[in-house]
Amino acid sequence: MNVFSLMAFVPSLTYDFMMTVVSDKNWYDRIDDLIILGALPFPNLNRKLLQEENVRAVISMNESYELWFANGKKRWKEKNIHFLQLPTADIFEAPSQEDLKEGVQFINEFHKYVDLLDRKEPKPSIYVHCKSGKMRSATMVACYLME
């Protein structure tokens, strides 16, 4: 755990939240029909993500302490959501090549699963996130899109 990242976590999370209130920044954005890229999925977003966006899988690029305020593995499992955590320190680290490959593989396997589903149902989505949805998770989504 990076000490600076830990110390900067709450102030930067507060800043990100305030920016969504005072600007046109969204907490999350749909990238395509499968991927939603976003910030920490706070429990108050559950209904919207699960019902309106039909999220059925989540990739978290957060370290465990960053999930204290959000849904972690246990909460997602209770909701029957597939969950993959690829812990990456914020600010000074990038996701490892191994983690990026694992995340892209997770997305591809989920995509195959989605293709087998009945088309009458809304298409399931994957929520890919880090703390603010700008660096670690965006890197993961970019790798998926480039494949």
Backbone as a printed PyTorch tensor [residue, N CA C, xyz], in Angstrom:
tensor([[[  0.8490,  -1.1740,   0.0000],
         [  0.0000,   0.0000,   0.0000],
         [  0.8960,   1.2390,   0.0000]],

        [[  0.6690,   2.1340,  -0.9300],
         [  1.4030,   3.3740,  -1.0500],
         [  0.8620,   4.3620,  -0.0090]],

        [[  1.7280,   4.8640,   0.8730],
         [  1.2990,   5.7440,   1.9650],
         [  0.6920,   7.0340,   1.4190]],

        [[  1.3170,   7.6030,   0.3880],
         [  0.7730,   8.8330,  -0.1860],
         [ -0.6220,   8.5960,  -0.7570]],

        [[ -0.8060,   7.4890,  -1.4520],
         [ -2.1230,   7.1670,  -2.0160],
         [ -3.1670,   7.0510,  -0.9170]],

        [[ -2.7920,   6.4110,   0.1830],
         [ -3.7140,   6.2580,   1.3090],
         [ -4.0840,   7.6180,   1.8980]],

        [[ -3.0830,   8.4880,   2.0890],
         [ -3.3420,   9.8110,   2.6610],
         [ -4.1650,  10.6900,   1.7180]],

        [[ -3.9860,  10.5170,   0.4240],
         [ -4.6860,  11.3540,  -0.5550],
         [ -6.0700,  10.8150,  -0.9050]],

        [[ -6.3870,   9.6100,  -0.4480],
         [ -7.6170,   8.9530,  -0.8840],
         [ -8.8800,   9.7580,  -0.5780]],

        [[ -9.1300,  10.0750,   0.6700],
         [-10.3790,  10.7580,   1.0350],
         [-10.4490,  12.1650,   0.4300]],

        [[ -9.3840,  12.9760,   0.5150],
         [ -9.4850,  14.3010,  -0.1220],
         [ -9.7410,  14.2310,  -1.6270]],

        [[ -9.0740,  13.3140,  -2.3130],
         [ -9.2810,  13.2400,  -3.7650],
         [-10.6490,  12.6560,  -4.1070]],

        [[-11.1420,  11.7260,  -3.3030],
         [-12.4850,  11.1880,  -3.5200],
         [-13.5320,  12.2810,  -3.3020]],

        [[-13.3320,  13.0900,  -2.2770],
         [-14.2330,  14.2100,  -2.0070],
         [-14.2250,  15.1930,  -3.1730]],

        [[-13.0420,  15.4850,  -3.6820],
         [-12.9200,  16.3820,  -4.8360],
         [-13.6790,  15.8210,  -6.0410]],

        [[-13.4650,  14.5410,  -6.3310],
         [-14.1550,  13.9170,  -7.4680],
         [-15.6690,  13.9970,  -7.3070]],

        [[-16.1480,  13.7200,  -6.1070],
         [-17.5860,  13.7870,  -5.8530],
         [-18.1100,  15.2060,  -6.0630]],

        [[-17.4020,  16.1860,  -5.5210],
         [-17.8390,  17.5770,  -5.6560],
         [-17.8460,  18.0200,  -7.1160]],

        [[-16.9050,  17.5360,  -7.9050],
         [-16.8650,  17.9050,  -9.3220],
         [-18.0880,  17.3860, -10.0710]],

        [[-18.6170,  16.2480,  -9.6530],
         [-19.8370,  15.7610, -10.3100],
         [-21.0430,  16.6180,  -9.9260]],

        [[-20.9610,  17.2580,  -8.7740],
         [-22.0610,  18.1080,  -8.3160],
         [-22.0260,  19.4710,  -9.0150]],

        [[-20.8360,  20.0540,  -9.1560],
         [-20.7320,  21.4300,  -9.6610],
         [-20.3560,  21.5230, -11.1400]],

        [[-20.1240,  20.4110, -11.7970],
         [-19.7410,  20.4460, -13.2120],
         [-20.5720,  19.4300, -13.9990]],

        [[-20.2080,  19.2660, -15.2440],
         [-20.9230,  18.2870, -16.0730],
         [-20.2310,  16.9300, -16.0880]],

        [[-19.3040,  16.7080, -15.1600],
         [-18.6170,  15.4170, -15.0550],
         [-19.5970,  14.3650, -14.5450]],

        [[-19.6280,  13.2240, -15.2060],
         [-20.4760,  12.1120, -14.7780],
         [-19.7040,  11.1910, -13.8470]],

        [[-20.4190,  10.4930, -12.9720],
         [-19.7840,   9.5110, -12.0960],
         [-19.3650,   8.2870, -12.9010]],

        [[-20.1060,   8.0140, -13.9530],
         [-19.7420,   6.9290, -14.8720],
         [-20.2780,   7.2550, -16.2570]],

        [[-19.6950,   6.6000, -17.2640],
         [-20.1180,   6.7810, -18.6500],
         [-20.1270,   5.4360, -19.3560]],

        [[-21.1050,   5.2450, -20.2090],
         [-21.1610,   4.0380, -21.0350],
         [-20.1840,   4.2200, -22.1910]],

        [[-19.3150,   3.2200, -22.3680],
         [-18.3210,   3.2540, -23.4370],
         [-18.8730,   2.5930, -24.6970]],

        [[-19.5020,   1.4440, -24.5300],
         [-20.1700,   0.7450, -25.6310],
         [-21.3270,  -0.0450, -25.0430]],

        [[-21.8850,  -0.9730, -25.7940],
         [-23.0530,  -1.6960, -25.2750],
         [-22.7080,  -2.6680, -24.1540]],

        [[-21.4150,  -2.9010, -23.9100],
         [-20.9880,  -3.8330, -22.8630],
         [-20.3270,  -3.1350, -21.6740]],

        [[-19.5170,  -2.1280, -21.9300],
         [-18.6360,  -1.5370, -20.9140],
         [-19.1700,  -0.2050, -20.3930]],

        [[-19.1480,  -0.0930, -19.0580],
         [-19.3940,   1.1790, -18.3840],
         [-18.1280,   1.4870, -17.5950]],

        [[-17.5670,   2.6710, -17.8110],
         [-16.3520,   3.1140, -17.1290],
         [-16.7480,   4.1300, -16.0810]],

        [[-16.2890,   3.9140, -14.8300],
         [-16.7190,   4.8420, -13.8060],
         [-15.8400,   4.9030, -12.5780]],

        [[-16.3340,   5.6790, -11.6350],
         [-15.6820,   5.8620, -10.3430],
         [-16.2400,   4.8410,  -9.3560]],

        [[-15.7920,   4.9270,  -8.1110],
         [-16.2310,   3.9810,  -7.0820],
         [-17.7460,   3.8150,  -7.0770]],

        [[-18.2200,   2.5860,  -7.1320],
         [-19.6710,   2.3510,  -7.1130],
         [-20.2050,   2.3400,  -5.6800]],

        [[-20.5460,   3.5150,  -5.1880],
         [-21.1000,   3.6010,  -3.8390],
         [-22.3970,   2.8030,  -3.7520]],

        [[-22.7210,   2.2740,  -2.5770],
         [-23.9490,   1.4820,  -2.4280],
         [-25.2190,   2.1930,  -2.8980]],

        [[-25.2630,   3.5250,  -2.8170],
         [-26.4650,   4.2330,  -3.2710],
         [-26.6410,   4.1770,  -4.7910]],

        [[-25.6250,   3.7240,  -5.5190],
         [-25.7270,   3.5590,  -6.9740],
         [-26.2010,   2.1730,  -7.3780]],

        [[-26.3170,   1.2630,  -6.4280],
         [-26.6540,  -0.1290,  -6.7520],
         [-27.8900,  -0.2600,  -7.6240]],

        [[-28.9740,   0.3660,  -7.2160],
         [-30.2150,   0.2150,  -7.9630],
         [-30.0420,   0.6890,  -9.4000]],

        [[-29.4470,   1.8480,  -9.5700],
         [-29.2670,   2.3940, -10.9150],
         [-28.3620,   1.4960, -11.7610]],

        [[-27.2380,   1.0560, -11.1850],
         [-26.3150,   0.2110, -11.9460],
         [-26.9270,  -1.1450, -12.2810]],

        [[-27.6100,  -1.7380, -11.3230],
         [-28.1480,  -3.0820, -11.5340],
         [-29.4290,  -3.0790, -12.3630]],

        [[-30.3160,  -2.1480, -12.1090],
         [-31.6050,  -2.1620, -12.8010],
         [-31.5920,  -1.3670, -14.1040]],

        [[-31.0820,  -0.1650, -14.0590],
         [-31.1130,   0.6740, -15.2600],
         [-29.9960,   0.3380, -16.2410]],

        [[-28.8040,   0.0570, -15.7350],
         [-27.6590,  -0.2310, -16.6070],
         [-27.4450,  -1.7310, -16.8050]],

        [[-28.1610,  -2.5500, -16.0540],
         [-28.0700,  -4.0110, -16.1370],
         [-26.6380,  -4.5300, -15.9410]],

        [[-25.9400,  -3.9630, -14.9600],
         [-24.5810,  -4.4190, -14.6390],
         [-24.6630,  -5.8140, -14.0310]],

        [[-23.8860,  -6.7310, -14.5770],
         [-23.8370,  -8.1090, -14.0950],
         [-22.4210,  -8.5720, -13.7930]],

        [[-21.4510,  -7.6740, -14.0350],
         [-20.0560,  -7.9740, -13.7120],
         [-19.3510,  -6.6630, -13.3930]],

        [[-18.3420,  -6.7590, -12.5230],
         [-17.5920,  -5.5790, -12.0950],
         [-16.1080,  -5.9150, -12.0850]],

        [[-15.3090,  -5.0050, -12.6260],
         [-13.8550,  -5.0760, -12.4760],
         [-13.4470,  -3.8640, -11.6590]],

        [[-12.8170,  -4.1260, -10.5210],
         [-12.3130,  -3.0630,  -9.6600],
         [-10.7970,  -3.0250,  -9.7590]],

        [[-10.2560,  -1.8560, -10.0460],
         [ -8.8070,  -1.6680, -10.0970],
         [ -8.3010,  -1.0930,  -8.7740]],

        [[ -9.1470,  -1.1030,  -7.7560],
         [ -8.8330,  -0.4960,  -6.4630],
         [ -8.0940,  -1.4310,  -5.5290]],

        [[ -7.3080,  -0.8210,  -4.6440],
         [ -6.7660,  -1.5620,  -3.5150],
         [ -7.9160,  -1.7640,  -2.5240]],

        [[ -7.7650,  -2.7340,  -1.6500],
         [ -8.8660,  -3.0940,  -0.7430],
         [ -9.3310,  -1.9340,   0.1300]],

        [[ -8.4120,  -1.1110,   0.6370],
         [ -8.8340,  -0.0070,   1.5070],
         [ -9.7250,   0.9850,   0.7550]],

        [[ -9.5800,   1.0770,  -0.5560],
         [-10.3940,   2.0050,  -1.3380],
         [-11.8440,   1.5420,  -1.4500]],

        [[-12.0810,   0.2800,  -1.1780],
         [-13.4390,  -0.2610,  -1.2760],
         [-14.2020,  -0.1600,   0.0400]],

        [[-13.6110,   0.4510,   1.0650],
         [-14.3020,   0.6060,   2.3450],
         [-15.6240,   1.3540,   2.1780]],

        [[-15.6600,   2.3230,   1.2610],
         [-16.8550,   3.1460,   1.0570],
         [-17.7260,   2.6370,  -0.0870]],

        [[-17.3010,   1.5760,  -0.7180],
         [-17.9880,   1.1130,  -1.9290],
         [-18.3510,  -0.3580,  -1.8000]],

        [[-18.8830,  -0.8730,  -2.8700],
         [-19.1870,  -2.2960,  -2.9180],
         [-17.9030,  -3.0760,  -3.1590]],

        [[-17.6440,  -4.0310,  -2.3070],
         [-16.5140,  -4.9280,  -2.4880],
         [-16.9960,  -6.2980,  -2.9120]],

        [[-16.1100,  -7.2560,  -2.8900],
         [-16.4200,  -8.6080,  -3.3650],
         [-17.6540,  -9.1910,  -2.6700]],

        [[-17.7170,  -9.0550,  -1.3440],
         [-18.8270,  -9.6450,  -0.5900],
         [-20.1750,  -9.0580,  -1.0200]],

        [[-20.2450,  -7.7370,  -1.1360],
         [-21.5120,  -7.0920,  -1.5150],
         [-21.9280,  -7.4610,  -2.9330]],

        [[-20.9560,  -7.5260,  -3.8470],
         [-21.3070,  -7.9010,  -5.2190],
         [-21.7640,  -9.3520,  -5.2830]],

        [[-21.0950, -10.2140,  -4.5340],
         [-21.4780, -11.6300,  -4.5350],
         [-22.9090, -11.8000,  -4.0250]],

        [[-23.2820, -11.0460,  -2.9920],
         [-24.6470, -11.0970,  -2.4600],
         [-25.6820, -10.7330,  -3.5230]],

        [[-25.2730,  -9.9500,  -4.4980],
         [-26.1760,  -9.5180,  -5.5650],
         [-25.9920, -10.3450,  -6.8400]],

        [[-25.2520, -11.4610,  -6.7310],
         [-24.9790, -12.3520,  -7.8680],
         [-24.2800, -11.6400,  -9.0240]],

        [[-23.3610, -10.7610,  -8.6810],
         [-22.5880, -10.0300,  -9.6780],
         [-21.1870, -10.6340,  -9.7330]],

        [[-20.7220, -10.9500, -10.9390],
         [-19.3530, -11.4460, -11.1200],
         [-18.4020, -10.3020, -10.7900]],

        [[-17.3610, -10.5970, -10.0100],
         [-16.4740,  -9.5380,  -9.5240],
         [-15.0210,  -9.9520,  -9.6830]],

        [[-14.2250,  -9.0420, -10.2100],
         [-12.7810,  -9.2410, -10.3230],
         [-12.0980,  -8.0070,  -9.7690]],

        [[-11.2440,  -8.2040,  -8.7710],
         [-10.4640,  -7.1040,  -8.2170],
         [ -9.0160,  -7.2880,  -8.6340]],

        [[ -8.4670,  -6.2540,  -9.2570],
         [ -7.0680,  -6.2390,  -9.6730],
         [ -6.4120,  -5.0520,  -8.9730]],

        [[ -6.0020,  -5.2370,  -7.7050],
         [ -5.5270,  -4.1190,  -6.8910],
         [ -4.3060,  -3.4280,  -7.4980]],

        [[ -4.4470,  -2.1310,  -7.7100],
         [ -3.3770,  -1.3080,  -8.2660],
         [ -3.3270,  -0.0190,  -7.4630]],

        [[ -2.1470,   0.3410,  -6.9890],
         [ -2.0050,   1.5730,  -6.2070],
         [ -2.3560,   2.7810,  -7.0650]],

        [[ -3.0080,   3.7440,  -6.4620],
         [ -3.4160,   4.9570,  -7.1680],
         [ -2.2360,   5.9140,  -7.3070]],

        [[ -2.2870,   6.7590,  -8.2800],
         [ -1.4060,   7.8880,  -8.5380],
         [ -0.0440,   7.4850,  -9.1100]],

        [[  0.7280,   6.6610,  -8.4200],
         [  2.0970,   6.3990,  -8.8550],
         [  2.3050,   5.0470,  -9.5250]],

        [[  1.2610,   4.2820,  -9.7080],
         [  1.3880,   2.9570, -10.3200],
         [  0.4240,   2.8300, -11.4770]],

        [[  0.8340,   2.0320, -12.4300],
         [ -0.0660,   1.6500, -13.5240],
         [ -0.3870,   0.1720, -13.3380]],

        [[ -1.4940,  -0.2830, -13.8890],
         [ -1.7920,  -1.7190, -13.7990],
         [ -0.6900,  -2.5360, -14.4640]],

        [[ -0.3850,  -3.6840, -13.8910],
         [  0.6410,  -4.5550, -14.4760],
         [  0.1080,  -5.1830, -15.7570]],

        [[  1.0190,  -5.6290, -16.6130],
         [  0.6030,  -6.3010, -17.8480],
         [ -0.2200,  -7.5430, -17.5320]],

        [[  0.1690,  -8.2610, -16.4820],
         [ -0.5650,  -9.4720, -16.0980],
         [ -1.9970,  -9.1330, -15.7030]],

        [[ -2.1590,  -8.0650, -14.9060],
         [ -3.5060,  -7.6620, -14.4910],
         [ -4.3380,  -7.1850, -15.6760]],

        [[ -3.7040,  -6.4570, -16.5870],
         [ -4.4330,  -5.9910, -17.7680],
         [ -4.8940,  -7.1690, -18.6180]],

        [[ -4.0220,  -8.1570, -18.7820],
         [ -4.4010,  -9.3560, -19.5450],
         [ -5.5420, -10.0940, -18.8540]],

        [[ -5.4600, -10.2210, -17.5270],
         [ -6.5150, -10.9080, -16.7800],
         [ -7.8480, -10.1610, -16.8970]],

        [[ -7.7970,  -8.8450, -16.8140],
         [ -9.0170,  -8.0540, -16.9400],
         [ -9.6360,  -8.1480, -18.3230]],

        [[ -8.8050,  -8.0760, -19.3520],
         [ -9.3080,  -8.1890, -20.7260],
         [ -9.8940,  -9.5790, -20.9500]],

        [[ -9.2460, -10.6010, -20.4060],
         [ -9.7770, -11.9650, -20.5220],
         [-11.1400, -12.0710, -19.8270]],

        [[-11.2740, -11.4740, -18.6500],
         [-12.5460, -11.4510, -17.9180],
         [-13.6400, -10.8050, -18.7700]],

        [[-13.3110,  -9.6710, -19.3870],
         [-14.2800,  -8.9750, -20.2390],
         [-14.6600,  -9.8430, -21.4340]],

        [[-13.6620, -10.4490, -22.0740],
         [-13.9360, -11.2910, -23.2440],
         [-14.8000, -12.4980, -22.8890]],

        [[-14.5280, -13.1250, -21.7430],
         [-15.3440, -14.2650, -21.3090],
         [-16.7730, -13.8200, -21.0060]],

        [[-16.9150, -12.6660, -20.3840],
         [-18.2510, -12.1390, -20.1100],
         [-18.9720, -11.8270, -21.4200]],

        [[-18.2360, -11.2890, -22.3850],
         [-18.8070, -10.9770, -23.6980],
         [-19.3430, -12.2430, -24.3640]],

        [[-18.5940, -13.3470, -24.2700],
         [-19.0560, -14.6290, -24.8340],
         [-20.3340, -15.0900, -24.1400]],

        [[-20.3710, -14.9390, -22.8180],
         [-21.5640, -15.2930, -22.0390],
         [-22.7660, -14.4660, -22.4960]],

        [[-22.5580, -13.1750, -22.6750],
         [-23.6340, -12.2770, -23.0950],
         [-24.1690, -12.6830, -24.4630]],

        [[-23.2800, -13.0900, -25.3530],
         [-23.7010, -13.4920, -26.7010],
         [-24.5970, -14.7290, -26.6920]],

        [[-24.5140, -15.5350, -25.6380],
         [-25.3380, -16.7400, -25.5390],
         [-26.7310, -16.4740, -24.9680]],

        [[-26.9350, -15.2920, -24.4270],
         [-28.1990, -14.9790, -23.7550],
         [-29.3260, -14.7110, -24.7360]],

        [[-30.5290, -14.8430, -24.2220],
         [-31.7380, -14.5350, -24.9800],
         [-31.7540, -13.0410, -25.3050]],

        [[-31.9230, -12.7090, -26.5410],
         [-31.8900, -11.3080, -26.9710],
         [-33.1090, -10.5040, -26.5210]],

        [[-34.1160, -11.1570, -25.9570],
         [-35.2930, -10.4330, -25.4720],
         [-34.9630,  -9.6490, -24.2060]],

        [[-33.9850, -10.1330, -23.4610],
         [-33.5810,  -9.4690, -22.2260],
         [-32.6140,  -8.3250, -22.5490]],

        [[-32.5850,  -7.2840, -21.7120],
         [-31.5820,  -6.2350, -21.9100],
         [-30.1730,  -6.8300, -21.7960]],

        [[-29.2750,  -6.3400, -22.6060],
         [-27.9150,  -6.8650, -22.6280],
         [-27.1820,  -6.4940, -21.3320]],

        [[-26.5660,  -7.4760, -20.6540],
         [-25.8100,  -7.1890, -19.4310],
         [-24.5700,  -6.3360, -19.7070]],

        [[-24.1380,  -5.6240, -18.6830],
         [-22.9800,  -4.7390, -18.7850],
         [-21.9320,  -5.0930, -17.7430]],

        [[-20.7200,  -4.6050, -17.9830],
         [-19.6170,  -4.6990, -17.0190],
         [-19.2790,  -3.2820, -16.5680]],

        [[-19.2020,  -3.0900, -15.2530],
         [-18.7830,  -1.8080, -14.6860],
         [-17.3040,  -1.9180, -14.3420]],

        [[-16.4660,  -1.1260, -15.0040],
         [-15.0220,  -1.1210, -14.7580],
         [-14.7120,   0.1750, -14.0240]],

        [[-14.0990,   0.0570, -12.8510],
         [-13.8980,   1.2690, -12.0540],
         [-12.5870,   1.2670, -11.2870]],

        [[-12.2040,   2.4800, -10.9170],
         [-11.1710,   2.7180,  -9.9110],
         [-11.7680,   3.8020,  -9.0050]],

        [[-10.9570,   4.5830,  -8.3490],
         [-11.5180,   5.5890,  -7.4410],
         [-12.2870,   6.6590,  -8.2100]],

        [[-11.6650,   7.2150,  -9.2460],
         [-12.3240,   8.3020,  -9.9700],
         [-12.6520,   7.9680, -11.4190]],

        [[-12.2840,   6.7830, -11.8760],
         [-12.6280,   6.3670, -13.2330],
         [-11.8180,   7.0410, -14.3190]],

        [[-10.6220,   7.5210, -13.9670],
         [ -9.8320,   8.2800, -14.9360],
         [ -8.5350,   7.6070, -15.3620]],

        [[ -7.9040,   6.8570, -14.4840],
         [ -6.5710,   6.3440, -14.8090],
         [ -6.5260,   4.8190, -14.8770]],

        [[ -6.6000,   4.1670, -13.7330],
         [ -6.4350,   2.7100, -13.6950],
         [ -7.5270,   2.0050, -14.4890]],

        [[ -8.7710,   2.3610, -14.2390],
         [ -9.8730,   1.7050, -14.9570],
         [ -9.8940,   2.1130, -16.4240]],

        [[ -9.5570,   3.3600, -16.7180],
         [ -9.5080,   3.8060, -18.1140],
         [ -8.4210,   3.0590, -18.8770]],

        [[ -7.3130,   2.7660, -18.2110],
         [ -6.2490,   1.9720, -18.8350],
         [ -6.7660,   0.5810, -19.1820]],

        [[ -7.5030,  -0.0300, -18.2590],
         [ -8.0720,  -1.3600, -18.5080],
         [ -9.0160,  -1.3290, -19.7100]],

        [[ -9.9010,  -0.3640, -19.7410],
         [-10.8700,  -0.2690, -20.8360],
         [-10.1580,  -0.0030, -22.1590]],

        [[ -9.1390,   0.8510, -22.1410],
         [ -8.3830,   1.1230, -23.3690],
         [ -7.7250,  -0.1500, -23.8960]],

        [[ -7.1720,  -0.9560, -23.0030],
         [ -6.5580,  -2.2240, -23.4280],
         [ -7.5970,  -3.1510, -24.0460]],

        [[ -8.7650,  -3.2200, -23.4550],
         [ -9.8440,  -4.0400, -24.0160],
         [-10.2300,  -3.5380, -25.4120]],

        [[-10.3780,  -2.2370, -25.5560],
         [-10.7980,  -1.6700, -26.8410],
         [ -9.7360,  -1.8440, -27.9260]],

        [[ -8.4670,  -1.8810, -27.5250],
         [ -7.3810,  -2.0330, -28.5060],
         [ -7.1700,  -3.4750, -28.9370]],

        [[ -7.6890,  -4.4190, -28.1730],
         [ -7.4470,  -5.8190, -28.5030],
         [ -8.0930,  -6.2030, -29.8150]]])
